[in-house]
Structure formats: C-alpha cells, structure tokens
C-alpha cells in the first residue's frame, strides 16, 4: 500500500484526496484523514530519499509543503462550513445541542475562551477525536463572530497538518517507508489526540469541585 501511496504522492491527485478527506471529517469524524495524511507523508519521505540519492536530482520537499497546504486549507474550509451550518441551524439545532452535555459544555467553554480573546481551545480540539466537530458546531450555534473563530481555526489547521505531515515524514526517514514507520507515526498522532481530549475535559472537571460547595452550602440566617 505504501508503494501505491508513494506513486499517488507524485501526482496532483494525492492533494485532492487528502483535501476531500480532511474537509469531510468535520461531519464524519470516523474518516481516517489523519492516517491518510501520515501515510502520504511517509511515502513522500521515501520518494525524497530516493531522489536525494540520485545524481543531479533535488529532494521533492515541495510536495510535503503542498500536502501541508492542502490539508490545512481543507481543515479551515470544513470548519467554516460546519460553523455556518450551525449558525443557520435555528431552534432545531439548538435543541439538539441542549440534549448533548458534550456539545453544551464545549459551547459554553468556547464562548468564554473566545470572549477573552484566547481561542487556544480551538487548536487543542483540532487534535482531539471529534473535537473539531464539537468546537466548530458550538461556535456557530453560539453565533460567535467569524473574526473570533477563523484565526484560531486557521492556526489549528496549520498546526494539525504540520504535525501530521511531520510525523509521517520523519517516521519514514528514521524507520523507513514500511508499516512500522507508518504505525509509529499514527500511534504518535493518537497519543496527541488522547492528550488533547484530556486537556479539553480537565478544566471542566476541575471547576466542578470548586463550585460544588457554594451550590450546596445552606444560606446563613441571622
């Protein structure tokens, strides 16, 4: 499969396939877009190594840059589509979000973060499983301003794309364009996703004990 992906990496179609996968996984989080990006970058690392060993040829590093660009651009576009759909969702979407504790919590936390001018939560969520979907839909349903959401979405897309491509490329350079190199890179991506999911849950969990005493304590009487 890696050999076939390596051939595809040398053609413009790999960027279209990656972009389509990344664009759609905001609605279908089960799509393995991250695995696809890593596999393509691993195959590109093999192509670069071969080219570097050929006399008079230059490593095909621009293909990696184009891979990052296509993945990051598709990530931002997917976020904006989800954001706009949630913005126009109306009462039906509001009721659906209200029935989901995860969406409600994310919407509240995201609104507070963007209101303070700190949307790092958007970047962290990009690495968490389904976190991108939750944050994009939450921002749209809460009618957050585009100028508050878009810059952080762009930063998240670039960070995620750069990290994924970097994992595939350096994994391919160090371990070779084999299943082992791809598996180790994919594992590193999953570890980052688990850490991001933990960081997204931690503030909400930490705030609960602090507010519980105030909510349960009886009012003083004179």
C-alpha positions in Angstrom: 0.0 0.0 0.0 2.9 2.4 0.8 4.3 1.8 -2.7 0.9 2.7 -4.2 0.7 5.8 -2.0 4.2 6.8 -3.0 3.1 6.8 -6.6 0.0 8.7 -5.8 2.1 11.3 -3.8 3.9 12.1 -7.0 0.7 13.1 -8.7 -1.7 16.0 -8.0 -4.5 13.6 -7.1 -3.0 12.9 -3.6 -3.7 16.5 -2.6 -7.3 16.3 -3.8 -7.8 13.0 -1.9 -6.3 14.4 1.3 -8.2 17.7 1.0 -11.6 15.9 0.5 -10.9 13.5 3.4 -10.0 16.4 5.8 -12.9 18.5 4.6 -15.5 15.8 5.3 -14.2 14.5 8.6 -15.7 17.5 10.4 -19.0 15.8 9.6 -17.8 12.2 9.6 -15.1 12.1 12.4 -14.6 8.4 11.7 -12.9 9.2 8.4 -9.1 8.4 8.8 -7.9 11.7 7.4 -5.0 11.9 9.8 -3.9 8.4 8.9 -4.2 9.3 5.2 -2.0 12.4 5.7 0.6 10.4 7.6 0.7 7.6 5.1 1.1 10.1 2.2 3.9 11.9 4.1 5.6 8.6 4.8 5.5 7.7 1.1 6.8 11.1 0.2 9.7 10.6 2.6 10.6 7.5 0.7 10.4 9.4 -2.6 12.5 12.2 -1.2 15.2 9.7 0.0 15.4 8.0 -3.4 15.5 11.4 -5.2 18.3 12.6 -2.9 20.4 9.6 -3.7 20.1 10.2 -7.4 22.9 12.2 -9.0 21.9 15.7 -10.0 18.3 15.5 -8.5 16.8 17.6 -5.8 14.7 16.1 -2.9 11.0 16.6 -3.6 10.4 18.6 -0.4 7.8 21.0 -2.1 5.4 18.0 -2.3 5.4 18.0 1.5 4.7 21.7 1.6 1.8 21.2 -0.8 0.5 18.4 1.4 0.5 20.6 4.4 -1.2 23.4 2.5 -3.9 21.2 1.1 -4.7 19.6 4.5 -4.6 22.9 6.4 -6.8 24.7 3.8 -9.4 21.8 3.8 -9.4 21.8 7.6 -10.3 25.5 7.7 -12.9 25.2 5.0 -14.5 22.3 6.7 -14.6 24.2 10.0 -16.2 27.2 8.3 -18.9 25.0 6.6 -19.8 23.4 9.9 -19.7 26.8 11.6 -22.1 28.4 9.0 -24.5 25.4 9.1 -24.6 25.6 12.8 -25.1 29.3 12.7 -28.2 28.8 10.5 -29.4 25.7 12.3 -32.1 27.5 14.2 -34.1 26.1 17.0 -33.8 22.5 15.9 -30.1 22.5 16.2 -30.2 24.4 19.5 -32.5 21.7 20.9 -30.1 19.0 19.7 -27.1 20.8 21.3 -29.1 21.2 24.5 -29.6 17.4 24.7 -25.9 16.8 24.4 -23.8 17.6 27.5 -20.6 17.4 25.5 -21.8 20.0 22.9 -23.3 22.2 25.6 -20.2 22.2 27.7 -18.0 22.9 24.7 -20.2 25.7 23.5 -20.0 27.4 26.9 -16.3 27.0 27.3 -15.6 28.0 23.8 -17.7 31.2 24.1 -15.9 32.1 27.3 -12.5 31.5 25.7 -13.2 33.4 22.5 -14.7 36.2 24.6 -11.5 36.6 26.5 -9.6 36.6 23.2 -8.0 33.2 23.8 -9.1 30.6 21.4 -6.4 28.0 22.2 -9.2 25.6 22.9 -9.9 25.6 19.1 -6.3 24.5 18.4 -6.4 21.8 21.1 -9.7 20.5 19.9 -8.3 20.0 16.4 -6.2 17.1 17.7 -8.9 15.5 19.9 -11.2 12.8 18.4 -14.3 14.6 17.1 -13.1 17.8 18.9 -13.0 19.8 15.7 -16.7 18.9 15.0 -17.8 19.9 18.6 -16.0 23.2 18.5 -17.0 24.3 15.0 -20.6 23.4 15.6 -20.5 25.0 19.1 -19.1 28.3 17.7 -21.7 28.5 15.0 -24.6 27.6 17.3 -23.4 30.2 19.8 -23.2 32.8 17.0 -19.6 33.7 17.8 -18.2 36.3 15.4 -16.2 35.0 12.4 -13.2 37.2 13.3 -13.1 35.5 16.7 -13.2 31.9 15.4 -11.5 32.0 12.0 -7.9 32.9 13.0 -7.9 30.2 15.6 -9.3 27.7 13.1 -6.6 28.6 10.7 -3.9 28.2 13.4 -5.4 24.8 14.3 -5.5 23.6 10.7 -1.8 24.6 10.1 -0.7 23.1 13.4 -2.5 19.8 12.8 -1.4 19.5 9.2 2.2 20.3 10.0 2.3 17.9 12.9 0.7 15.1 10.9 2.9 15.6 7.9 6.0 15.9 10.1 5.2 12.6 11.9 4.9 10.8 8.6 7.9 12.4 7.0 10.3 11.9 9.9 8.9 8.5 10.7 9.6 7.5 7.1 13.1 9.0 7.3 14.0 7.3 10.6 12.2 3.9 10.3 11.9 3.6 6.6 8.8 3.6 4.4 7.4 0.5 6.0 4.4 -0.4 8.0 6.5 0.1 11.2 7.3 3.7 10.3 3.6 4.4 9.5 2.3 2.6 12.6 4.7 4.5 14.9 3.7 7.8 13.3 0.0 7.0 13.6 0.4 6.0 17.2 2.1 9.4 17.9 -1.0 11.1 16.3 -3.3 9.1 18.6 -1.3 10.0 21.7 -1.6 13.6 20.8 -5.3 13.2 20.3 -5.7 11.5 23.7 -3.7 14.3 25.4 -5.9 16.9 23.6 -9.1 15.2 24.8 -7.7 15.1 28.3 -6.9 18.8 28.2 -10.3 19.6 26.9 -12.0 17.8 29.8 -9.7 18.8 32.6 -10.8 22.5 33.1 -14.4 21.5 33.2 -13.7 18.7 35.7 -11.5 20.9 37.8 -14.1 23.6 38.0 -16.8 21.3 39.4 -15.4 20.7 42.9 -14.7 24.4 43.3 -18.2 25.4 42.6 -19.9 22.5 44.4 -19.6 23.8 48.0 -21.1 27.2 47.1 -24.0 25.4 45.5 -24.7 23.0 48.3 -24.0 25.2 51.3 -27.0 26.5 53.2 -27.6 30.2 53.4 -26.7 31.9 56.7 -29.6 33.1 58.9 -29.4 35.9 61.3 
